[in-house]
């Protein structure tokens, strides 16, 4: 039986309908017999098809894969962000004694910094990060380093120029600070830019029931704003491994509950100082960081407590000098947009082994103790901007009276910045 196929449109006009209708025997048509083709006809048809194929253009070759894809990566365009810190400052009382290179040092308007933060994966083996700081006086490479991504046994190495991981405050940048000004500890012990240098660092996560990271780094010991307790501005050069600065730290983290966590670190830094080729400086430090965020109660506030202490021991010709510097700060973010902060700092006089107060060559003005207190109010219009008001009072025993400072600061960010450490 032969069927006749008919095609009709549906009611909607969108779906075709197929109808198979059997034809009566009288209407059936026998198939036409195949044409008789000779060998010469088949050869002629084959020749014509070959000529058509040869005349048709060949498809263009596929473009070569980018180097990153050819090597097995997925592209390495970096994350980039510009961060502006700008402040209006006013002072009263004794002459201000700010120690941070990014502090608002002048009465009036201050460009604290314009930072370009870049970072991203180079390939499956390395990550690269950098921070360039722009100021009215030029451009500074604050950090630029490569970090390994695929070493076994929890090992990681980075090399380049970086802020050492002594304590919790030192390796951070101004846009992560809770206050407009840098703590006295960083500026007094390491310098206005924080402790950094060219070198290499190795770290490892230990296989323990809680988070424990151990790290060690070797960096150049020169630079007044970056290594003032070591060679500082009187770099004697490197003649042996002991002429480098060594930093060792242990970082621990404890999730005390779903709402409360604790980070605790121990740090040590040692290196040469310019009072003699064999004279050494050692800095011992400890830092603690509590964070309370009531996520189990659906709360949107958080409270952090951050405290650090550093004891510096410095060999000089015929004696050893030492001092303490500490700070404690509390930050309370009442709502996602509004927060308060308070900080207290203490620095002791420089003393010799027999307890005598001395005008040390590195801190000749510290002939007594110094305390500083600050209070700050912060408002975040969005996650990309921050407004702060801060007032502080500075009490130094050797000064003629207390000093006071007030700051109104604005911070804005464009671009994509990588995540910060906890």
N, C-alpha and C positions, 0 to 999 in steps of 0.2 A: 504494500500500500504506500502511496506517496502522499506527503503532507504539503500543503501550501502554507507558507509563513506570511503573516501580515503584521505590520507594525503600526500601532495607533498611539496617539498621545493620550495621557490620562486627563481627568477632568481639570486638574490644576495646571496642566500643561508642562509639568516638570518631570514626570516619571513615565518612561515609555512602557507600553503594554504589548506583549507578544501573543499572538493568537495563531494556533496551529489548527488548520482545517483540512481534513482528509479530502482528496480529490477523487471523483468517481473514476472508475477504470477507463471510461471512454475518453477522459480528459488527460490521462497520464501520457507523458511524452517520453519516449525512449532516449537515453543519453546518446549524445553525438559520438561517433567513433573517433578515436584519437587520430590526428593527422599522420600520414605516412611521411617520416623524415628519413632522408638518406644519410649516410655517413658524412657526405660533403656538407649537407645542411647543418648537422650537429657541429662540425668543425668550424663553420662560419659563425654560428651563434657563439661558440666559446671564444673565438678570436674577438668578436665585437664586445663581449662582456669584459675581457681582459683589457681592451683599449679604454673602455669607460672607467675601469678602476684605476688605471694608470693616469688618466687625465684628472681625476678628482683630487682636490687638495688634501694633504695629510693634516691631521689635527696638530695644533701647536704643542710643543713639549711642555710638561708641567714645570712651573717655576721651582727653583731649588729651595729646600727648606731653610729657614733661618738657622744661624749657627746654634742658638740655644736649643731649638727643636732637634737639629741634627745630632746634638750631643745628648739628647734624652731629656732636656729641660722643657719647661712650658712657657718660656719668655721671661725676661728679667727687668721689666719696667719698674722703677722704684716708687714707693710711696713718698710723697713730698708735701711739706707743709711750711708755711711762713708763719711765725709767731712774733707778734709785736708786744713789747712791754714798755709802757710809757707812764711817767709819774710826775706829779706836781708835788714839790717838797718845800717845807718851811721849818726853820730851826729857831730855838730860843735857849737862853741860859749859856752854859759853857760851850766852847767850840765843839761841833759834832766830831765824833771819832768813829765813823763807820769804817768797816774793814773789808766789805765786799766790793769786788770790781763792778758788779751790776747793781749796787745800791744807788739810790738817788742821792748823789753827793752834794749837789748844788741847790741853793735856794732858788726856786723857780721851776722851770720845766726841765725834765731829764728824759733822754732816750736811754732806758736801761739796756735794751738790746733789741735787735731784729734778728731772729734766728731762723735759718733755713735747716730744717731737719729732713734728712733723706734716709731711706733704708729699704732693703728688699733682698730677696734671694738672688744670688749670682747664678747658681746652678744647684745641682743636687748635693754639692759638697760644701759650699760656702754661702754665707750671708754677709752683706756689707752695710754698715751704718755710718752716718756722718752728721755733724752739726757744725754749720758755718755761722759765725756771728758777724753782723754788719753794724758798724757804728759810724759816727761822723768822722772818725779818724782812720777808717780803713776796714778791711775784712780779716777775720781771724779764723783759722781752722781750730775749732775747739776740740772736736773729736773726729777721727776717721779710722775705722778699723774693720777687719774681716774676721768672721767667726765661723768655725767649723760646724757642720750640721750632721755628720754621719760617722763620727768616731764611735768605737764600741765601748762597752762597759761604763756608760754614763759619763765619758770624758768629753770635754769641750775645750778648745783653744781659741784665743783671739790674739790678733797682732795688729799693731798700728799705733795711733795716738789715742789714749782713752783716759777717762777719769778712773782712778783706782777705786776699788770697792772697799775702802776703809770706812767702816760704819755704814750708816743708812743715808745720811744727808749728803756726803761728799759726791757720790756718783750721780746726783740729780741735777736738773737744769731749773732755772728760775720759774718757768711756767708750771712746774709741779710743786713749788713751795707754797706753804700755807700763809707765809708772811712776805711782805714786800722786801725786807732786808735779809741778808745772809746771817746765819748765826755767828757769834764771835768765835766759836770753836774752830770752824772751818777757816776763817780768815787769819786767826792768830797762829794756829798750828801749821797750816798748809799754804795759805795765801789767798788773795782775793779771788782768784779764778778756781780755787779748789785744787786738790792734789791730782795732778795728771802728768803724763809724759809719754814719750815714745818707748815702746817695749812690747812685751808679750805676757799673756796670762793663761794659766791652765786651771781648770776646775773639774770637779768630779762629784757626782751624787752618790752618796754612800748607801749601800743596801741595808737600811735600818728601818724599823717600824714607823719612824717619823721622818720628816724632811730634814736632811742634813747635807749641806753642800760645803765642800772644802776647796779653797782656791789659793793660789800663789801667783804673784806677778813680779817681774823684773822690769823696771823702768829707769829712764835717765833721771838723775837726781838734781838737775839744774833748773833755774827759773825762779825769780823772786816771787811772782804771783802764783806759782804752782808747786813749789817745793822749798818754801822759805826755812823750814826747820832742818833742811839738809844742805846741799850746796847753795841753794837759793840763787842770789845774783852774783855770787863769786864762785863760779864753776871751775873746779880744779881739773876737770877732765877725767877720763876713764883710763886707768892703767892696769886695773885688775877687776875681777868680778865684784869685789867688795866696794868698788866705787859707784855701783848702781844702787838704786833704792829697791829694797825687797819688801813686799806687802803680803801678809798671810792673813786669811780670815776664815771663820767658820760661821755659816748662816744656818739657822734652824727655824722651823715653823711648826706650830702646834695648834691644830683646830680644837680649841677647848670646848666648844659647843657649836650648834648650828648658827648661833648669833655672835659668838665671841671667838676671836683668834689672837694668837700671840706669835710675834717674830722676835727672835733674840740672836744677836750677833756678838762675836768676839773678834777683835782685830789687833794686828801688830804691824808696825812699819819701822824699818831700820835702814840707815844709810849714812854716808859720810857727811860731815859738816866742814865749813871752810876754815875753822880755827886750827886745823892741822890735819895732815894726810891720814893719821891714824885715829883721829877723834871721830866719834860716832854719835849719832842721835837715834834714840828709840822712842816710839810713841805707842802706848798701850791704850786700847779703847774697848768700850762695850756700849751696845745700843739695844734698846728694847722698844717694841711697838705693839700696843694693844689696839684692836679695832672691834668696836661693838656696833652691830647692825642688826636690828630685831626683825629679820626676815620671816621668822616663824610666826610673828604676830602681825605680819603685813605692814610693818612700819616703814616709813620712807626717810627716816632720819638716820644719822650715824655719828658715832663719837670715836675719835682717835686720840691716843696718848702716845707721845713720842719723846724719848729721853736718851741722851748720849753723854758720855763722859770720856775724857782723854787725859792721860798722864804722860807728860813729855819729860824725858831724861836726856840731857845733852852734855856730852863731855867737852870741856874747855881746858886750856892749858892749866894744869895744877889743880883742877877742881871738877865737880859735876853739878850742873844746875838742873832744877826741875820745877814744874808747875802743873796745876790742874785747870781744866776748862770744862764746863758742863752746861747743858741746857735741858729744859723740860718744856714741852708745849702741848696744849690741849686744843683740839679743833672739834667743834660741835656743829654739824650740819643739820640744822633744825628741819629744813624742808629741802627739796631738790634745788631750790633757788637761793636760799638764804642761810648764812652760817656765821658763827662767831669763833674767835680764836684768842688764846692768851699764851704768852711765853715768858719764861724767866731764865736768865743766864747768869753764870758766875765764872769769873776768872780769878785765880789766886795770884799773889805776888811770886816772882821768880826767887827761889831760895837756893843756897848752896848746901853741901852735905851737912854742914854744922848748923843749918837752920837760919843763916843770916840772909836777910833780904838784900838783893843785889840788883844793880841796874845792868841787866844782861845786854850784851851787844845786839841781840836779836830783838829784844823788847825793852829798850832802856827806860820807857815811861812807866812800866808796870812796877811801881814802887809800893804797891798795895793791892788790895783786892778791887775788883770791879764787878758791878752788878747792872744788869739792864732788864727792863720789863717792857713788854709790848702788848697791846690789845688791838684786835682787828675785826672789822665787820666786812663780810664779803657777800656780793650779790652776783648770781650767774643768770644773765638774761637768757642764754642758751648754753649748750655744751661748747660752743665756739668762742665765748666771750666771758669776761669776768671783770667786775668792778670792785675795788677795795678801798676802804678807809682804814688807816692805821695810825695809832699814836704810840709813842714810846718815851720812856724816861731812862736816862743813863747816869749811874752813880759810880764815879771813880774816886778812890781815896786821894789820889794825887792831884785831882782837878780842883779848881777854885769853887766849884759848885756843880749841881746837877745840870745835865743837858737834856733838852727836850726836842722831839722831832715829830712832825705830822706829815702824812703822805696820802695823796689821792691818786690811785693807780688804775689804769685801764689795760686790759690784755685782750687781744683778739687773735684769731687763728683762721687761716684759709688753707685748704688742702687737706690731705689725708695723712694723719700722724699714726704711727704704730702704737700698739698698746704699751702702757707703762708697766713696770714691775709692781708687784703688790707692795 
